[in-house]
Amino acid sequence: MPNDILVIVEYKDGGVRKVSLELLSRAKEMTSESSSTLYAGIIGYDVKGIVETVQAFADKVISVDSAVLKDYRWDTYVSAAEQLVRKFNPSMIFGGSTVTGKDLFPRLAARLKTAIISDAVGIEWDNGGPRIRKPLYGGKIISWLTCKEGVVPVITFRPNSFAITNRSLNGEVIEESLEIVPDSRFSTLNIERGGMQKVDLQESDFIICGGRGMKGPENFQILEEIADIMKGRVAASRAVVDSKWRDYDDQVGKSGKTVSPKVYVGCGVSGALHHTMGMDTSKVIVAVNSDPNAPIFSYADYGVVGDLFEILPVLRDELIKAKKEI
Ligand SMILES: Cc1cc2nc3c(=O)[nH]c(=O)nc-3n(C[C@H](O)[C@H](O)[C@H](O)COP(=O)(O)OP(=O)(O)OC[C@H]3O[C@@H](n4cnc5c(N)ncnc54)[C@H](O)[C@@H]3O)c2cc1C
């Protein structure tokens, strides 16, 4: 059986999400190694622009373009994805471990009666099958998983797990018109956008996260200033979100978002397991905490023991200075 891979592409506001380009890049390396085909599946409505972008990254771009797919719904998108898998027979299906991915892919795996491996951070070939890297217990353990021969796994990967490589391919476009019947038991009345954020939290290269040690919502202004300088995003621990200092959209951790930025700075975050599960694969972790025994320091590459209200203004001013010197 060829080791073809199907990546289900996610896009937002007319652009392909970074995580999908990362997955296409890694999948292309793997299909090249095994002389097989990389398929990109694009499900939606009016997706011509997305198809054109993705053509540079995949051997074959399957476009399922239908008015019934205008807005994301689990029933229609799962139906389309299932039909693509059944028709193109990939050996693996890749998707992003994003908010939409967490809704779509477990359902797809259930529909296909196959295995799902979620929140992975790496993959390679091993004796002709996949060897998948997945952190457990807040990164304290790294597990390596494989699948029984013949199993076609659905694998979701955390954003920022792989580098993007544009190979300037010119993937063949395959237009699929599928029969997709929405579940008649519910319908979408209206979709309202929440507050617009500059950068998607899961795709941000720089995240500065405030914990309960920030003491109140008004003190997050300095985090916003630092995030602006670094073109990144402010995140929050659950303690902060539960206190209504920040929106749930900002929450990192087990019951929030999984992030893997180039730099994560935790400020007044203790580093409880439920929090670190969502950020332990960040490339560089910096912690600012007044308690030298805070668990976050056991994850940090750089730690500052001290009062964040003294340290953050200095950090902001130094970043402004450094930016001016560039
Ligand atoms: C099922 C379940 C799911 C959960 N999901 C999540 C999740 O998704 N995300 C998440 O974050 N948590 C989650 N939690 C909660 C988690 O266990 C912790 O309670 C939470 O992460 C603690 O938040 P915190 O670090 O902001 O607060 P705290 O644990 O109260 O830590 C505050 C830190 O600030 C430091 N500090 C105080 N003042 C200063 C100062 N002036 N300068 C510097 N440092 C200072 C303190 O030393 C302390 O380490 C979950 C819990 C459960 C049970």
The ligand as an SDF file (V2000), in Angstrom:
LIG
                    3D

 53 58  0  0  0  0  0  0  0  0999 V2000
   -9.7890   19.7120   35.0390 C   0  0  0  0  0  0  0  0  0  0  0  0
   -8.9270   20.9270   35.1750 C   0  0  0  0  0  0  0  0  0  0  0  0
   -8.5670   21.6090   34.0260 C   0  0  0  0  0  0  0  0  0  0  0  0
   -7.7460   22.7310   34.1270 C   0  0  0  0  0  0  0  0  0  0  0  0
   -7.3950   23.3940   32.9880 N   0  0  0  0  0  0  0  0  0  0  0  0
   -6.5360   24.4420   33.0800 C   0  0  0  0  0  0  0  0  0  0  0  0
   -6.1080   25.1360   31.9030 C   0  0  0  0  0  0  0  0  0  0  0  0
   -6.5330   24.8490   30.7890 O   0  0  0  0  0  0  0  0  0  0  0  0
   -5.2320   26.1430   32.0660 N   0  0  0  0  0  0  0  0  0  0  0  0
   -4.7390   26.5390   33.2720 C   0  0  0  0  0  0  0  0  0  0  0  0
   -3.9390   27.4960   33.3400 O   0  0  0  0  0  0  0  0  0  0  0  0
   -5.1480   25.9240   34.3930 N   0  0  0  0  0  0  0  0  0  0  0  0
   -6.0460   24.8970   34.3280 C   0  0  0  0  0  0  0  0  0  0  0  0
   -6.4770   24.3060   35.4820 N   0  0  0  0  0  0  0  0  0  0  0  0
   -6.1340   24.9370   36.7520 C   0  0  0  0  0  0  0  0  0  0  0  0
   -4.7070   24.6500   37.1920 C   0  0  0  0  0  0  0  0  0  0  0  0
   -4.6780   23.4290   37.8750 O   0  0  0  0  0  0  0  0  0  0  0  0
   -4.2000   25.7930   38.1260 C   0  0  0  0  0  0  0  0  0  0  0  0
   -5.1000   25.9670   39.1840 O   0  0  0  0  0  0  0  0  0  0  0  0
   -4.0200   27.1360   37.4110 C   0  0  0  0  0  0  0  0  0  0  0  0
   -3.2450   26.9470   36.2350 O   0  0  0  0  0  0  0  0  0  0  0  0
   -3.3320   28.1280   38.3120 C   0  0  0  0  0  0  0  0  0  0  0  0
   -3.2560   29.3650   37.6820 O   0  0  0  0  0  0  0  0  0  0  0  0
   -2.0870   30.3880   38.0490 P   0  0  0  0  0  0  0  0  0  0  0  0
   -0.7730   29.7410   37.8480 O   0  0  0  0  0  0  0  0  0  0  0  0
   -2.3810   31.6310   37.3090 O   0  0  0  0  0  0  0  0  0  0  0  0
   -2.3940   30.7030   39.5850 O   0  0  0  0  0  0  0  0  0  0  0  0
   -1.6480   30.2680   40.8970 P   0  0  0  0  0  0  0  0  0  0  0  0
   -1.4550   28.7980   40.9620 O   0  0  0  0  0  0  0  0  0  0  0  0
   -2.3700   30.9340   42.0070 O   0  0  0  0  0  0  0  0  0  0  0  0
   -0.1950   30.9000   40.7570 O   0  0  0  0  0  0  0  0  0  0  0  0
    0.0950   32.2700   40.8370 C   0  0  0  0  0  0  0  0  0  0  0  0
    1.6000   32.4150   40.7830 C   0  0  0  0  0  0  0  0  0  0  0  0
    1.9360   33.7930   40.7640 O   0  0  0  0  0  0  0  0  0  0  0  0
    3.0960   33.9740   41.5320 C   0  0  0  0  0  0  0  0  0  0  0  0
    3.1300   35.3990   41.9450 N   0  0  0  0  0  0  0  0  0  0  0  0
    2.2800   36.0310   42.7970 C   0  0  0  0  0  0  0  0  0  0  0  0
    2.6070   37.3190   42.8760 N   0  0  0  0  0  0  0  0  0  0  0  0
    3.6770   37.5200   42.0570 C   0  0  0  0  0  0  0  0  0  0  0  0
    4.4520   38.6450   41.7290 C   0  0  0  0  0  0  0  0  0  0  0  0
    4.1950   39.8700   42.2280 N   0  0  0  0  0  0  0  0  0  0  0  0
    5.4950   38.5040   40.8790 N   0  0  0  0  0  0  0  0  0  0  0  0
    5.7850   37.2750   40.3460 C   0  0  0  0  0  0  0  0  0  0  0  0
    5.0670   36.1740   40.6300 N   0  0  0  0  0  0  0  0  0  0  0  0
    4.0170   36.2890   41.4670 C   0  0  0  0  0  0  0  0  0  0  0  0
    2.9650   33.0090   42.6970 C   0  0  0  0  0  0  0  0  0  0  0  0
    4.2380   32.6980   43.2500 O   0  0  0  0  0  0  0  0  0  0  0  0
    2.3180   31.8060   42.0080 C   0  0  0  0  0  0  0  0  0  0  0  0
    3.2940   30.8730   41.5570 O   0  0  0  0  0  0  0  0  0  0  0  0
   -7.2950   23.1910   35.4060 C   0  0  0  0  0  0  0  0  0  0  0  0
   -7.6730   22.4840   36.5480 C   0  0  0  0  0  0  0  0  0  0  0  0
   -8.4840   21.3790   36.4360 C   0  0  0  0  0  0  0  0  0  0  0  0
   -8.8660   20.6500   37.6850 C   0  0  0  0  0  0  0  0  0  0  0  0
  1  2  1  0
  2  3  1  0
  2 52  2  0
  3  4  2  0
  4  5  1  0
  4 50  1  0
  5  6  2  0
  6  7  1  0
  6 13  1  0
  7  8  2  0
  7  9  1  0
  9 10  1  0
 10 11  2  0
 10 12  1  0
 12 13  2  0
 13 14  1  0
 14 15  1  0
 14 50  1  0
 15 16  1  0
 16 17  1  0
 16 18  1  0
 18 19  1  0
 18 20  1  0
 20 21  1  0
 20 22  1  0
 22 23  1  0
 23 24  1  0
 24 25  2  0
 24 26  1  0
 24 27  1  0
 27 28  1  0
 28 29  2  0
 28 30  1  0
 28 31  1  0
 31 32  1  0
 32 33  1  0
 33 34  1  0
 33 48  1  0
 34 35  1  0
 35 36  1  0
 35 46  1  0
 36 37  1  0
 36 45  1  0
 37 38  2  0
 38 39  1  0
 39 40  1  0
 39 45  2  0
 40 41  1  0
 40 42  2  0
 42 43  1  0
 43 44  2  0
 44 45  1  0
 46 47  1  0
 46 48  1  0
 48 49  1  0
 50 51  2  0
 51 52  1  0
 52 53  1  0
M  END
$$$$
